[in-house]
């Protein structure tokens, strides 16, 4: 008894690389943000940067989640295995 999968190859999930953006926002930008001594609206720039980082992270996760669901939706309609 042989089992074949309906997909010819692994599903591409390169969009998950978008999750690197929050990491780079948090880690790589620290030296640049640390050099700036501005206070927009009398709030330290570091606080603004952290707040925007939360929004960037949530947005990145939402985009990846939607793209994952879009890729999984057609696969759910097809049978997962064909028996011979």
Biopython code that builds the backbone (N, CA, C, O; Angstrom):
import numpy as np
from Bio.PDB.StructureBuilder import StructureBuilder

atoms = [
    (1, "UNK", "N", (0.850, -1.167, 0.000)),
    (1, "UNK", "CA", (0.000, 0.000, 0.000)),
    (1, "UNK", "C", (0.902, 1.238, 0.000)),
    (1, "UNK", "O", (1.730, 1.413, 0.894)),
    (2, "UNK", "N", (0.732, 2.083, -1.001)),
    (2, "UNK", "CA", (1.579, 3.257, -1.152)),
    (2, "UNK", "C", (0.744, 4.521, -0.938)),
    (2, "UNK", "O", (-0.392, 4.611, -1.403)),
    (3, "UNK", "N", (1.308, 5.474, -0.245)),
    (3, "UNK", "CA", (0.597, 6.722, 0.041)),
    (3, "UNK", "C", (1.330, 7.867, -0.635)),
    (3, "UNK", "O", (2.528, 8.064, -0.428)),
    (4, "UNK", "N", (0.588, 8.628, -1.457)),
    (4, "UNK", "CA", (1.156, 9.807, -2.105)),
    (4, "UNK", "C", (0.541, 11.053, -1.499)),
    (4, "UNK", "O", (-0.644, 11.073, -1.168)),
    (5, "UNK", "N", (1.328, 12.066, -1.359)),
    (5, "UNK", "CA", (0.768, 13.335, -0.897)),
    (5, "UNK", "C", (0.310, 14.130, -2.093)),
    (5, "UNK", "O", (0.834, 13.956, -3.193)),
    (6, "UNK", "N", (-0.662, 15.002, -1.897)),
    (6, "UNK", "CA", (-1.209, 15.770, -3.007)),
    (6, "UNK", "C", (-0.317, 16.948, -3.392)),
    (6, "UNK", "O", (-0.414, 17.445, -4.514)),
    (7, "UNK", "N", (0.536, 17.397, -2.499)),
    (7, "UNK", "CA", (1.421, 18.508, -2.813)),
    (7, "UNK", "C", (2.708, 17.964, -3.408)),
    (7, "UNK", "O", (3.256, 16.975, -2.921)),
    (8, "UNK", "N", (3.188, 18.612, -4.460)),
    (8, "UNK", "CA", (4.386, 18.119, -5.116)),
    (8, "UNK", "C", (5.649, 18.452, -4.347)),
    (8, "UNK", "O", (6.646, 17.742, -4.475)),
    (9, "UNK", "N", (5.638, 19.491, -3.566)),
    (9, "UNK", "CA", (6.815, 19.902, -2.812)),
    (9, "UNK", "C", (6.402, 20.651, -1.560)),
    (9, "UNK", "O", (5.212, 20.847, -1.313)),
    (10, "UNK", "N", (7.362, 21.064, -0.782)),
    (10, "UNK", "CA", (7.025, 21.799, 0.434)),
    (10, "UNK", "C", (6.413, 23.159, 0.099)),
    (10, "UNK", "O", (6.804, 23.810, -0.869)),
    (11, "UNK", "N", (5.467, 23.565, 0.902)),
    (11, "UNK", "CA", (4.822, 24.857, 0.706)),
    (11, "UNK", "C", (5.816, 25.963, 1.020)),
    (11, "UNK", "O", (6.518, 25.896, 2.029)),
    (12, "UNK", "N", (5.882, 26.964, 0.182)),
    (12, "UNK", "CA", (6.796, 28.087, 0.394)),
    (12, "UNK", "C", (6.270, 28.969, 1.513)),
    (12, "UNK", "O", (5.118, 29.402, 1.493)),
    (13, "UNK", "N", (7.102, 29.218, 2.457)),
    (13, "UNK", "CA", (6.730, 30.069, 3.580)),
    (13, "UNK", "C", (7.781, 31.145, 3.796)),
    (13, "UNK", "O", (8.167, 31.434, 4.928)),
    (14, "UNK", "N", (8.238, 31.733, 2.700)),
    (14, "UNK", "CA", (9.259, 32.770, 2.788)),
    (14, "UNK", "C", (8.748, 34.038, 3.444)),
    (14, "UNK", "O", (9.536, 34.849, 3.929)),
    (15, "UNK", "N", (7.438, 34.215, 3.465)),
    (15, "UNK", "CA", (6.886, 35.410, 4.090)),
    (15, "UNK", "C", (7.164, 35.450, 5.591)),
    (15, "UNK", "O", (7.045, 36.502, 6.218)),
    (16, "UNK", "N", (7.532, 34.314, 6.161)),
    (16, "UNK", "CA", (7.863, 34.305, 7.592)),
    (16, "UNK", "C", (9.142, 35.080, 7.893)),
    (16, "UNK", "O", (9.425, 35.387, 9.050)),
    (17, "UNK", "N", (9.909, 35.393, 6.860)),
    (17, "UNK", "CA", (11.084, 36.245, 7.056)),
    (17, "UNK", "C", (10.682, 37.655, 7.493)),
    (17, "UNK", "O", (11.518, 38.410, 7.989)),
    (18, "UNK", "N", (9.417, 38.011, 7.315)),
    (18, "UNK", "CA", (8.933, 39.306, 7.799)),
    (18, "UNK", "C", (9.053, 39.414, 9.320)),
    (18, "UNK", "O", (9.069, 40.516, 9.869)),
    (19, "UNK", "N", (9.134, 38.288, 9.987)),
    (19, "UNK", "CA", (9.256, 38.306, 11.444)),
    (19, "UNK", "C", (10.644, 38.752, 11.891)),
    (19, "UNK", "O", (10.882, 38.936, 13.084)),
    (20, "UNK", "N", (11.547, 38.924, 10.954)),
    (20, "UNK", "CA", (12.877, 39.457, 11.277)),
    (20, "UNK", "C", (12.800, 40.966, 11.507)),
    (20, "UNK", "O", (13.634, 41.526, 12.220)),
    (21, "UNK", "N", (11.813, 41.624, 10.914)),
    (21, "UNK", "CA", (11.685, 43.079, 11.033)),
    (21, "UNK", "C", (11.580, 43.533, 12.492)),
    (21, "UNK", "O", (12.311, 44.446, 12.876)),
    (22, "UNK", "N", (10.713, 42.949, 13.324)),
    (22, "UNK", "CA", (10.677, 43.401, 14.721)),
    (22, "UNK", "C", (11.993, 43.161, 15.457)),
    (22, "UNK", "O", (12.389, 43.957, 16.309)),
    (23, "UNK", "N", (12.659, 42.077, 15.131)),
    (23, "UNK", "CA", (13.955, 41.808, 15.762)),
    (23, "UNK", "C", (14.960, 42.897, 15.402)),
    (23, "UNK", "O", (15.653, 43.429, 16.269)),
    (24, "UNK", "N", (15.028, 43.218, 14.117)),
    (24, "UNK", "CA", (15.944, 44.268, 13.691)),
    (24, "UNK", "C", (15.557, 45.612, 14.290)),
    (24, "UNK", "O", (16.426, 46.403, 14.656)),
    (25, "UNK", "N", (14.264, 45.873, 14.391)),
    (25, "UNK", "CA", (13.784, 47.114, 14.996)),
    (25, "UNK", "C", (14.269, 47.215, 16.440)),
    (25, "UNK", "O", (14.694, 48.282, 16.882)),
    (26, "UNK", "N", (14.206, 46.124, 17.158)),
    (26, "UNK", "CA", (14.548, 46.141, 18.571)),
    (26, "UNK", "C", (16.049, 46.096, 18.817)),
    (26, "UNK", "O", (16.557, 46.839, 19.656)),
    (27, "UNK", "N", (16.758, 45.247, 18.107)),
    (27, "UNK", "CA", (18.171, 45.021, 18.396)),
    (27, "UNK", "C", (19.095, 45.918, 17.577)),
    (27, "UNK", "O", (19.986, 46.562, 18.131)),
    (28, "UNK", "N", (18.888, 45.962, 16.279)),
    (28, "UNK", "CA", (19.823, 46.674, 15.412)),
    (28, "UNK", "C", (19.702, 48.188, 15.521)),
    (28, "UNK", "O", (20.676, 48.898, 15.270)),
    (29, "UNK", "N", (18.546, 48.692, 15.883)),
    (29, "UNK", "CA", (18.352, 50.137, 15.928)),
    (29, "UNK", "C", (18.716, 50.751, 17.274)),
    (29, "UNK", "O", (18.660, 51.971, 17.420)),
    (30, "UNK", "N", (19.080, 49.954, 18.239)),
    (30, "UNK", "CA", (19.412, 50.490, 19.567)),
    (30, "UNK", "C", (20.523, 51.536, 19.510)),
    (30, "UNK", "O", (20.362, 52.598, 20.111)),
    (31, "UNK", "N", (21.632, 51.297, 18.826)),
    (31, "UNK", "CA", (22.677, 52.329, 18.802)),
    (31, "UNK", "C", (22.219, 53.640, 18.166)),
    (31, "UNK", "O", (22.595, 54.714, 18.634)),
    (32, "UNK", "N", (21.426, 53.569, 17.124)),
    (32, "UNK", "CA", (20.954, 54.781, 16.458)),
    (32, "UNK", "C", (19.995, 55.569, 17.345)),
    (32, "UNK", "O", (20.073, 56.796, 17.412)),
    (33, "UNK", "N", (19.103, 54.877, 18.014)),
    (33, "UNK", "CA", (18.124, 55.549, 18.868)),
    (33, "UNK", "C", (18.803, 56.102, 20.113)),
    (33, "UNK", "O", (18.390, 57.139, 20.631)),
    (34, "UNK", "N", (19.812, 55.440, 20.587)),
    (34, "UNK", "CA", (20.503, 55.878, 21.785)),
    (34, "UNK", "C", (21.254, 57.193, 21.562)),
    (34, "UNK", "O", (21.483, 57.937, 22.515)),
    (35, "UNK", "N", (21.637, 57.487, 20.326)),
    (35, "UNK", "CA", (22.377, 58.708, 20.026)),
    (35, "UNK", "C", (21.490, 59.942, 19.928)),
    (35, "UNK", "O", (21.984, 61.064, 20.036)),
    (36, "UNK", "N", (20.199, 59.758, 19.728)),
    (36, "UNK", "CA", (19.278, 60.880, 19.550)),
    (36, "UNK", "C", (18.744, 61.310, 20.918)),
    (36, "UNK", "O", (18.314, 60.482, 21.722)),
    (37, "UNK", "N", (18.780, 62.617, 21.161)),
    (37, "UNK", "CA", (18.294, 63.138, 22.444)),
    (37, "UNK", "C", (17.112, 64.070, 22.231)),
    (37, "UNK", "O", (17.063, 65.158, 22.804)),
    (38, "UNK", "N", (16.174, 63.652, 21.418)),
    (38, "UNK", "CA", (14.983, 64.447, 21.149)),
    (38, "UNK", "C", (13.858, 64.003, 22.076)),
    (38, "UNK", "O", (13.856, 62.885, 22.593)),
    (39, "UNK", "N", (12.897, 64.913, 22.272)),
    (39, "UNK", "CA", (11.736, 64.603, 23.110)),
    (39, "UNK", "C", (10.467, 65.114, 22.441)),
    (39, "UNK", "O", (9.948, 66.162, 22.827)),
    (40, "UNK", "N", (9.963, 64.395, 21.450)),
    (40, "UNK", "CA", (8.716, 64.845, 20.829)),
    (40, "UNK", "C", (7.574, 64.825, 21.833)),
    (40, "UNK", "O", (7.353, 63.824, 22.515)),
    (41, "UNK", "N", (6.863, 65.917, 21.919)),
    (41, "UNK", "CA", (5.729, 66.076, 22.847)),
    (41, "UNK", "C", (6.155, 65.822, 24.295)),
    (41, "UNK", "O", (5.374, 65.308, 25.095)),
    (42, "UNK", "N", (7.377, 66.178, 24.620)),
    (42, "UNK", "CA", (7.946, 66.004, 25.964)),
    (42, "UNK", "C", (7.961, 64.557, 26.439)),
    (42, "UNK", "O", (7.938, 64.289, 27.641)),
    (43, "UNK", "N", (7.999, 63.642, 25.503)),
    (43, "UNK", "CA", (8.115, 62.210, 25.813)),
    (43, "UNK", "C", (9.447, 61.755, 25.228)),
    (43, "UNK", "O", (9.729, 62.044, 24.065)),
    (44, "UNK", "N", (10.263, 61.059, 25.991)),
    (44, "UNK", "CA", (11.570, 60.621, 25.462)),
    (44, "UNK", "C", (11.430, 59.786, 24.191)),
    (44, "UNK", "O", (10.498, 58.997, 24.042)),
    (45, "UNK", "N", (12.376, 59.981, 23.286)),
    (45, "UNK", "CA", (12.340, 59.278, 22.003)),
    (45, "UNK", "C", (12.377, 57.767, 22.199)),
    (45, "UNK", "O", (11.747, 57.030, 21.440)),
    (46, "UNK", "N", (13.093, 57.307, 23.191)),
    (46, "UNK", "CA", (13.170, 55.870, 23.436)),
    (46, "UNK", "C", (11.789, 55.280, 23.733)),
    (46, "UNK", "O", (11.501, 54.149, 23.341)),
    (47, "UNK", "N", (10.943, 56.033, 24.415)),
    (47, "UNK", "CA", (9.588, 55.557, 24.692)),
    (47, "UNK", "C", (8.757, 55.495, 23.412)),
    (47, "UNK", "O", (8.014, 54.536, 23.202)),
    (48, "UNK", "N", (8.879, 56.520, 22.549)),
    (48, "UNK", "CA", (8.187, 56.500, 21.264)),
    (48, "UNK", "C", (8.662, 55.322, 20.417)),
    (48, "UNK", "O", (7.863, 54.629, 19.786)),
    (49, "UNK", "N", (9.980, 55.108, 20.416)),
    (49, "UNK", "CA", (10.567, 54.035, 19.626)),
    (49, "UNK", "C", (10.040, 52.674, 20.097)),
    (49, "UNK", "O", (9.725, 51.812, 19.275)),
    (50, "UNK", "N", (9.946, 52.483, 21.400)),
    (50, "UNK", "CA", (9.429, 51.221, 21.937)),
    (50, "UNK", "C", (7.949, 51.044, 21.598)),
    (50, "UNK", "O", (7.514, 49.941, 21.269)),
    (51, "UNK", "N", (7.183, 52.121, 21.677)),
    (51, "UNK", "CA", (5.758, 52.053, 21.359)),
    (51, "UNK", "C", (5.548, 51.693, 19.887)),
    (51, "UNK", "O", (4.729, 50.832, 19.565)),
    (52, "UNK", "N", (6.275, 52.344, 19.012)),
    (52, "UNK", "CA", (6.165, 52.035, 17.586)),
    (52, "UNK", "C", (6.659, 50.608, 17.315)),
    (52, "UNK", "O", (6.143, 49.932, 16.424)),
    (53, "UNK", "N", (7.648, 50.154, 18.077)),
    (53, "UNK", "CA", (8.125, 48.779, 17.935)),
    (53, "UNK", "C", (7.040, 47.756, 18.244)),
    (53, "UNK", "O", (6.962, 46.717, 17.589)),
    (54, "UNK", "N", (6.207, 48.042, 19.232)),
    (54, "UNK", "CA", (5.086, 47.142, 19.546)),
    (54, "UNK", "C", (4.120, 47.089, 18.371)),
    (54, "UNK", "O", (3.625, 46.019, 18.016)),
    (55, "UNK", "N", (3.850, 48.248, 17.765)),
    (55, "UNK", "CA", (2.936, 48.280, 16.619)),
    (55, "UNK", "C", (3.537, 47.581, 15.399)),
    (55, "UNK", "O", (2.824, 46.891, 14.670)),
    (56, "UNK", "N", (4.825, 47.752, 15.174)),
    (56, "UNK", "CA", (5.508, 47.081, 14.056)),
    (56, "UNK", "C", (5.474, 45.566, 14.261)),
    (56, "UNK", "O", (5.239, 44.812, 13.317)),
    (57, "UNK", "N", (5.707, 45.133, 15.484)),
    (57, "UNK", "CA", (5.681, 43.700, 15.784)),
    (57, "UNK", "C", (4.287, 43.118, 15.561)),
    (57, "UNK", "O", (4.142, 42.066, 14.939)),
    (58, "UNK", "N", (3.271, 43.800, 16.067)),
    (58, "UNK", "CA", (1.897, 43.317, 15.887)),
    (58, "UNK", "C", (1.524, 43.284, 14.409)),
    (58, "UNK", "O", (0.876, 42.341, 13.955)),
    (59, "UNK", "N", (1.926, 44.302, 13.659)),
    (59, "UNK", "CA", (1.630, 44.330, 12.230)),
    (59, "UNK", "C", (2.331, 43.214, 11.476)),
    (59, "UNK", "O", (1.739, 42.598, 10.590)),
    (60, "UNK", "N", (3.575, 42.950, 11.814)),
    (60, "UNK", "CA", (4.325, 41.876, 11.149)),
    (60, "UNK", "C", (3.696, 40.517, 11.426)),
    (60, "UNK", "O", (3.556, 39.693, 10.522)),
    (61, "UNK", "N", (3.325, 40.293, 12.658)),
    (61, "UNK", "CA", (2.699, 39.021, 13.022)),
    (61, "UNK", "C", (1.350, 38.875, 12.322)),
    (61, "UNK", "O", (1.001, 37.780, 11.882)),
    (62, "UNK", "N", (0.589, 39.963, 12.212)),
    (62, "UNK", "CA", (-0.715, 39.901, 11.542)),
    (62, "UNK", "C", (-0.559, 39.573, 10.060)),
    (62, "UNK", "O", (-1.324, 38.776, 9.518)),
    (63, "UNK", "N", (0.420, 40.177, 9.406)),
    (63, "UNK", "CA", (0.647, 39.906, 7.981)),
    (63, "UNK", "C", (1.054, 38.449, 7.771)),
    (63, "UNK", "O", (0.547, 37.787, 6.865)),
    (64, "UNK", "N", (1.957, 37.952, 8.596)),
    (64, "UNK", "CA", (2.400, 36.556, 8.468)),
    (64, "UNK", "C", (1.247, 35.604, 8.759)),
    (64, "UNK", "O", (1.107, 34.581, 8.088)),
    (65, "UNK", "N", (0.441, 35.919, 9.726)),
    (65, "UNK", "CA", (-0.709, 35.067, 10.073)),
    (65, "UNK", "C", (-1.682, 34.989, 8.899)),
    (65, "UNK", "O", (-2.163, 33.910, 8.555)),
    (66, "UNK", "N", (-1.969, 36.149, 8.283)),
    (66, "UNK", "CA", (-2.900, 36.155, 7.146)),
    (66, "UNK", "C", (-2.326, 35.373, 5.958)),
    (66, "UNK", "O", (-3.046, 34.624, 5.297)),
    (67, "UNK", "N", (-1.043, 35.550, 5.695)),
    (67, "UNK", "CA", (-0.438, 34.829, 4.584)),
    (67, "UNK", "C", (-0.387, 33.330, 4.849)),
    (67, "UNK", "O", (-0.566, 32.536, 3.925)),
    (68, "UNK", "N", (-0.149, 32.932, 6.087)),
    (68, "UNK", "CA", (-0.189, 31.507, 6.431)),
    (68, "UNK", "C", (-1.582, 30.933, 6.208)),
    (68, "UNK", "O", (-1.730, 29.847, 5.647)),
    (69, "UNK", "N", (-2.592, 31.656, 6.645)),
    (69, "UNK", "CA", (-3.963, 31.188, 6.455)),
    (69, "UNK", "C", (-4.339, 31.125, 4.982)),
    (69, "UNK", "O", (-5.067, 30.225, 4.564)),
    (70, "UNK", "N", (-3.845, 32.078, 4.192)),
    (70, "UNK", "CA", (-4.149, 32.068, 2.759)),
    (70, "UNK", "C", (-3.499, 30.871, 2.075)),
    (70, "UNK", "O", (-4.075, 30.309, 1.143)),
    (71, "UNK", "N", (-2.321, 30.476, 2.517)),
    (71, "UNK", "CA", (-1.662, 29.308, 1.936)),
    (71, "UNK", "C", (-2.305, 28.003, 2.394)),
    (71, "UNK", "O", (-2.337, 27.031, 1.641)),
    (72, "UNK", "N", (-2.814, 27.975, 3.616)),
    (72, "UNK", "CA", (-3.398, 26.749, 4.156)),
    (72, "UNK", "C", (-4.830, 26.522, 3.688)),
    (72, "UNK", "O", (-5.299, 25.384, 3.697)),
    (73, "UNK", "N", (-5.529, 27.564, 3.282)),
    (73, "UNK", "CA", (-6.934, 27.428, 2.889)),
    (73, "UNK", "C", (-7.115, 26.512, 1.682)),
    (73, "UNK", "O", (-7.957, 25.616, 1.747)),
    (74, "UNK", "N", (-6.375, 26.679, 0.584)),
    (74, "UNK", "CA", (-6.558, 25.751, -0.544)),
    (74, "UNK", "C", (-6.138, 24.326, -0.196)),
    (74, "UNK", "O", (-6.725, 23.375, -0.711)),
    (75, "UNK", "N", (-5.151, 24.161, 0.652)),
    (75, "UNK", "CA", (-4.693, 22.826, 1.020)),
    (75, "UNK", "C", (-5.744, 22.088, 1.844)),
    (75, "UNK", "O", (-5.780, 20.858, 1.822)),
    (76, "UNK", "N", (-6.593, 22.801, 2.564)),
    (76, "UNK", "CA", (-7.621, 22.175, 3.376)),
    (76, "UNK", "C", (-8.711, 21.577, 2.513)),
    (76, "UNK", "O", (-9.366, 20.619, 2.925)),
    (77, "UNK", "N", (-8.923, 22.129, 1.305)),
    (77, "UNK", "CA", (-9.957, 21.617, 0.424)),
    (77, "UNK", "C", (-9.549, 20.341, -0.293)),
    (77, "UNK", "O", (-10.403, 19.541, -0.675)),
    (78, "UNK", "N", (-8.245, 20.144, -0.479)),
    (78, "UNK", "CA", (-7.753, 18.977, -1.191)),
    (78, "UNK", "C", (-7.560, 17.812, -0.241)),
    (78, "UNK", "O", (-7.271, 18.017, 0.938)),
    (79, "UNK", "N", (-7.715, 16.599, -0.731)),
    (79, "UNK", "CA", (-7.411, 15.454, 0.121)),
    (79, "UNK", "C", (-5.921, 15.399, 0.429)),
    (79, "UNK", "O", (-5.094, 15.715, -0.427)),
    (80, "UNK", "N", (-5.585, 15.006, 1.630)),
    (80, "UNK", "CA", (-4.183, 15.032, 2.043)),
    (80, "UNK", "C", (-3.401, 13.821, 1.545)),
    (80, "UNK", "O", (-2.183, 13.907, 1.386)),
    (81, "UNK", "N", (-4.052, 12.726, 1.302)),
    (81, "UNK", "CA", (-3.321, 11.541, 0.852)),
    (81, "UNK", "C", (-4.209, 10.749, -0.116)),
    (81, "UNK", "O", (-5.433, 10.717, 0.012)),
    (82, "UNK", "N", (-3.559, 10.125, -1.069)),
    (82, "UNK", "CA", (-4.246, 9.276, -2.038)),
    (82, "UNK", "C", (-3.689, 7.876, -1.867)),
    (82, "UNK", "O", (-2.478, 7.666, -1.926)),
    (83, "UNK", "N", (-4.572, 6.934, -1.658)),
    (83, "UNK", "CA", (-4.115, 5.554, -1.480)),
    (83, "UNK", "C", (-4.301, 4.801, -2.795)),
    (83, "UNK", "O", (-5.288, 4.982, -3.508)),
    (84, "UNK", "N", (-3.327, 3.958, -3.087)),
    (84, "UNK", "CA", (-3.399, 3.122, -4.300)),
    (84, "UNK", "C", (-3.588, 1.694, -3.942)),
    (84, "UNK", "O", (-3.671, 0.842, -4.827)),
]
sb = StructureBuilder()
sb.init_structure("model")
sb.init_model(0)
sb.init_chain("A")
sb.init_seg("    ")
for serial, (resi, resn, name, xyz) in enumerate(atoms, 1):
    if name == "N":
        sb.init_residue(resn, " ", resi, " ")
    sb.init_atom(name, np.array(xyz, "f"), 0.0, 1.0, " ", f" {name:<3s}", serial, name[0])
structure = sb.get_structure()
